């Protein structure tokens, strides 16, 4: 799934777990066929989808050979009244997954904010931020309507969780 028209080298690859009118939830696989968390992307930002090509077949084979598994971010199927973003963020909070959120400012992509989901409402999320070095880095309040994409429990987020939980620092 390609959703960054400015950089077509960036894409999300994996298995579709859920889709709504506004978002898609992908069980991500990295370029070596390994578990890479979950990616949530806005449907209206997708400009290309590749399926069943050599690259996708290669990743699928590697994923299976290495006996990789995704638990599934959502525990239940979505109903038409459910909000995929809210349900995914609730799950991230319950499972204590670190997330990275990219927001839009004035129609331009903003910066990523990474950390733990501290609280969630129908309109905003509060994140306990984690720095690149794993340190607690304050709090961010983000309007759900400004979220462009979310990565959850992927390689980068796992590294932040490990550093943040390291008691030897």
C-alpha positions as CSV (number, residue, x, y, z in Angstrom):
1,X,0.0,0.0,0.0
2,X,1.5,3.3,-1.1
3,X,0.3,6.4,0.7
4,X,3.2,8.8,0.5
5,X,3.0,10.3,-3.0
6,X,6.1,12.4,-2.4
7,X,8.2,9.3,-1.6
8,X,7.1,6.1,-3.4
9,X,10.0,4.2,-1.8
10,X,8.0,4.3,1.4
11,X,5.1,1.8,1.5
12,X,3.3,-0.5,3.9
13,X,3.4,-4.2,3.1
14,X,1.6,-7.0,4.9
15,X,-1.9,-8.4,5.5
16,X,-5.1,-6.4,5.7
17,X,-6.6,-6.9,9.1
18,X,-9.5,-4.4,8.8
19,X,-10.8,-1.7,6.6
20,X,-13.3,1.1,7.2
21,X,-14.6,3.9,5.0
22,X,-11.7,6.1,6.2
23,X,-8.8,3.8,7.3
24,X,-7.0,0.5,6.6
25,X,-5.2,-1.6,9.2
26,X,-2.3,-3.6,7.9
27,X,-0.4,-6.4,9.8
28,X,3.0,-5.2,8.6
29,X,5.8,-7.3,7.4
30,X,9.3,-5.9,6.9
31,X,11.5,-6.5,3.8
32,X,12.9,-9.7,5.3
33,X,9.4,-11.2,5.9
34,X,9.5,-10.6,9.7
35,X,6.7,-9.2,12.0
36,X,6.8,-5.4,11.8
37,X,3.8,-4.5,13.9
38,X,0.8,-2.7,12.5
39,X,0.2,0.2,10.2
40,X,-2.9,2.4,9.9
41,X,-3.3,4.5,6.9
42,X,-6.0,6.9,5.6
43,X,-7.8,5.3,2.6
44,X,-8.1,8.6,0.8
45,X,-4.3,8.9,0.9
46,X,-3.6,5.6,-0.9
47,X,-2.6,6.1,-4.5
48,X,-1.4,2.6,-5.3
49,X,-1.9,-1.0,-4.1
50,X,0.3,-3.9,-5.3
51,X,-0.9,-7.4,-4.8
52,X,0.3,-10.9,-5.7
53,X,3.5,-9.7,-7.4
54,X,7.0,-11.3,-7.0
55,X,7.8,-9.0,-4.1
56,X,4.6,-9.8,-2.2
57,X,5.0,-13.5,-2.9
58,X,8.6,-13.4,-1.6
59,X,7.6,-11.7,1.6
60,X,4.7,-14.1,2.1
61,X,7.1,-17.1,1.6
62,X,9.6,-15.6,4.1
63,X,6.9,-14.9,6.6
64,X,5.7,-18.5,6.5
65,X,9.2,-20.1,6.4
66,X,10.1,-18.1,9.5
67,X,6.8,-19.0,11.2
68,X,5.9,-15.4,11.8
69,X,2.6,-14.5,13.4
70,X,0.5,-11.4,14.1
71,X,-1.9,-11.7,17.1
72,X,-4.2,-9.2,15.5
73,X,-4.5,-5.6,16.8
74,X,-8.3,-5.7,17.0
75,X,-9.8,-8.5,19.1
76,X,-13.3,-8.2,17.5
77,X,-14.5,-7.5,14.0
78,X,-15.5,-3.9,13.5
79,X,-19.1,-3.0,13.2
80,X,-20.3,-0.2,10.9
81,X,-20.5,2.1,14.0
82,X,-17.0,1.4,15.2
83,X,-14.1,3.8,14.5
84,X,-11.0,1.9,13.4
85,X,-8.6,4.5,14.7
86,X,-10.2,4.5,18.2
87,X,-10.4,0.7,18.4
88,X,-6.8,0.3,17.3
89,X,-5.6,3.0,19.8
90,X,-7.6,1.3,22.6
91,X,-5.9,-2.0,21.7
92,X,-2.5,-0.3,21.7
93,X,-3.1,1.2,25.1
94,X,-4.3,-2.2,26.6
95,X,-1.4,-4.1,25.0
96,X,1.1,-1.4,26.1
97,X,2.4,-1.0,22.5
98,X,4.4,2.0,21.6
99,X,3.0,3.9,18.7
100,X,4.2,6.6,16.3
101,X,1.6,9.1,15.0
102,X,2.2,11.4,12.0
103,X,-0.2,14.4,11.9
104,X,-1.1,16.9,9.2
105,X,-0.7,20.7,9.8
106,X,-2.3,23.0,7.3
107,X,-2.5,20.3,4.6
108,X,1.2,19.5,5.1
109,X,2.6,16.4,6.8
110,X,3.9,17.2,10.3
111,X,6.3,15.5,12.6
112,X,6.0,12.0,14.1
113,X,5.2,11.7,17.8
114,X,6.1,8.4,19.5
115,X,5.1,7.0,22.9
116,X,2.6,5.3,25.0
117,X,-1.2,5.9,24.7
118,X,-2.0,7.6,28.0
119,X,-5.7,8.3,27.4
120,X,-8.1,8.5,24.5
121,X,-11.4,10.2,23.9
122,X,-13.7,10.5,20.8
123,X,-11.8,13.5,19.6
124,X,-8.2,13.3,21.0
125,X,-5.4,11.1,22.2
126,X,-2.9,11.9,24.9
127,X,0.5,10.3,24.4
128,X,3.3,10.0,26.9
129,X,6.2,10.8,24.6
130,X,9.4,8.8,24.3
131,X,12.5,10.3,22.9
132,X,14.7,8.6,20.3
133,X,17.0,7.6,23.2
134,X,14.2,6.0,25.2
135,X,13.7,8.8,27.7
136,X,10.3,10.0,28.9
137,X,9.8,13.2,26.9
138,X,6.6,14.9,28.2
139,X,3.1,14.6,26.9
140,X,1.4,15.4,23.5
141,X,-2.3,15.9,22.9
142,X,-3.3,15.2,19.4
143,X,-6.7,15.7,17.7
144,X,-7.8,12.4,16.1
145,X,-9.0,14.3,13.0
146,X,-5.4,15.4,12.3
147,X,-3.9,11.9,12.3
148,X,-2.4,11.0,8.9
149,X,-0.9,7.6,9.8
150,X,0.0,5.4,12.8
151,X,2.6,2.8,13.2
152,X,2.2,0.4,16.2
153,X,4.7,-2.1,17.6
154,X,6.9,-1.9,14.5
155,X,10.7,-2.2,14.7
156,X,11.2,1.5,15.6
157,X,8.5,1.4,18.3
158,X,9.8,-1.8,19.7
159,X,13.3,-0.2,20.1
160,X,11.7,2.7,21.9
161,X,9.8,0.4,24.3
162,X,12.9,-1.6,25.1
163,X,14.9,1.5,25.8
164,X,12.2,3.1,27.8
165,X,11.6,-0.1,29.9
166,X,15.4,-0.6,30.5
167,X,15.9,-0.4,34.2
168,X,19.7,-0.4,33.9
169,X,19.9,3.2,32.6
